[in-house]
Amino acid sequence: MVMIFLSTYYHPLKIVRFRANYGLIVILLLPMVLINNHSVWPIFFAQLLLLFYRGGATPADSIFIQRFKVDKRFTFVTFNYALSRACMHITSDFGLVYLTEWFGHYGILVISLPIALAFIWGGRHFEKLETPASDHILKKFRAY
C-alpha cells in the first residue's frame, strides 16, 4: 500500500531502483547481523528490513508487462513467474542448507547476492527502455 501511494509522487522505476539499492545494502549486512546477534531482536529487525526489500517490482509491474508483445504477453509473464518460483524453491530447499553448512552465514550471500544484482540489472534495463525516444512508439500502439 505504501508503494502504491509513493508511485503517485515518484516514477515507479525510481522506487524500484531505490528498493534494489537498499536491498543490496541489507543483503550485504545480513551475515554480520546473524553472526553478531545476542538476542532475537536483531534478527527480527533484519527480517523487517528484508520485508521492505522483497525483490518484486510491485509499483512498476505495468511498465514491465507493457514491453512484451500483446499476443505473447500472458504466456511470457506467466511462464517467467512459474519458472522463477520453481528455481527459487529448488535453490532454497537444497542449496541454502549446504551453503550455510559449508560457508556459515556467508553462504546466504552466494544465493542472495546474484539475485539482488540481477534485480538491479533488470531495473536499469527497463529504465533505458523508458527513454523519451521510445515513448512515441508506445503512443502509436496505445492508439489502436
C-alpha positions in Angstrom: 0.0 0.0 0.0 2.9 2.3 0.8 4.5 1.6 -2.6 1.2 2.5 -4.4 1.0 5.7 -2.5 4.6 6.6 -3.3 4.1 5.8 -7.0 1.7 8.8 -7.2 4.5 11.1 -6.4 7.6 9.3 -7.8 8.1 7.3 -11.0 7.7 3.6 -10.3 11.1 2.8 -11.7 12.8 5.2 -9.3 11.1 3.4 -6.5 12.3 0.0 -7.8 15.8 1.4 -8.1 15.8 2.7 -4.6 14.4 -0.7 -3.3 17.1 -2.6 -5.2 20.0 -0.5 -3.9 18.5 -0.6 -0.4 18.1 -4.4 -0.7 21.7 -4.8 -1.8 22.9 -3.0 1.3 20.7 -5.0 3.6 21.8 -8.3 2.0 25.5 -7.4 2.4 24.9 -6.6 6.1 22.8 -9.6 6.8 25.6 -12.1 7.6 27.2 -9.7 10.0 23.9 -9.2 11.8 23.4 -13.0 12.0 26.9 -13.6 13.4 26.8 -10.8 16.0 23.3 -11.3 17.4 22.8 -11.9 21.1 19.1 -11.9 21.2 16.1 -12.3 18.9 15.7 -8.6 18.3 18.5 -8.1 15.7 17.1 -11.0 13.6 13.6 -9.5 13.9 14.7 -6.1 12.7 16.7 -7.7 9.9 13.6 -9.5 8.8 11.7 -6.2 8.8 14.3 -4.6 6.6 14.2 -7.6 4.2 10.4 -7.4 4.1 10.6 -3.9 2.7 13.1 -5.0 0.1 11.1 -8.1 -1.1 12.7 -8.1 -4.5 9.4 -7.6 -6.5 8.6 -4.9 -8.9 5.3 -4.0 -7.4 4.9 -0.4 -8.4 6.4 -0.9 -11.8 4.6 -4.1 -13.0 2.7 -2.4 -15.7 5.8 -0.8 -17.1 7.5 -4.2 -17.3 4.5 -6.0 -18.8 3.8 -3.4 -21.5 7.2 -4.2 -23.1 6.1 -7.6 -24.1 4.1 -8.2 -27.4 0.4 -8.2 -26.8 -0.2 -11.7 -28.3 2.6 -13.3 -26.2 2.2 -11.2 -23.0 0.2 -13.6 -20.9 2.4 -16.6 -21.9 5.7 -14.9 -21.2 4.7 -13.3 -17.9 3.1 -16.4 -16.6 5.9 -18.7 -17.7 8.5 -16.3 -16.2 6.7 -16.2 -12.9 6.4 -20.0 -12.8 10.0 -20.5 -13.7 11.2 -18.1 -11.0 9.1 -19.8 -8.3 10.4 -23.3 -9.4 14.1 -22.1 -9.4 13.7 -20.4 -6.0 12.1 -23.4 -4.4 14.9 -25.7 -5.6 17.6 -23.3 -4.7 16.3 -22.5 -1.2 15.4 -26.2 -0.4 18.7 -27.8 -1.5 21.3 -25.1 -2.0 20.8 -23.0 1.2 21.2 -25.9 3.6 24.6 -26.9 2.2 25.9 -23.4 1.6 25.2 -22.3 5.2 26.8 -25.6 6.4 30.0 -25.0 4.3 30.3 -21.2 4.5 28.4 -20.4 7.6 26.2 -17.3 7.5 28.1 -16.0 4.5 26.6 -18.8 2.4 23.5 -16.7 2.2 25.4 -14.3 0.0 26.1 -17.0 -2.6 22.4 -17.1 -3.4 21.1 -13.6 -2.5 23.8 -11.5 -4.0 23.4 -12.7 -7.6 19.6 -12.3 -7.2 20.0 -8.7 -5.9 22.4 -7.8 -8.7 20.1 -9.3 -11.4 17.3 -7.2 -9.9 19.4 -4.1 -10.2 20.4 -5.0 -13.7 16.8 -5.6 -14.8 15.7 -2.3 -13.3 18.4 -0.5 -15.2 17.4 -2.2 -18.4 13.8 -1.0 -18.1 15.0 2.5 -17.2 16.8 2.5 -20.5 13.7 1.4 -22.3 11.7 4.2 -20.7 13.6 6.9 -22.5 11.6 9.6 -24.3 12.8 8.3 -27.7 10.8 5.0 -27.2 7.7 6.8 -25.9 6.5 7.7 -29.4 6.4 4.0 -30.3 4.3 3.2 -27.3 1.9 6.1 -28.1 1.3 4.6 -31.6 0.4 1.2 -30.1 -1.9 2.7 -27.5 -3.9 4.4 -30.2 -5.1 1.1 -31.5 
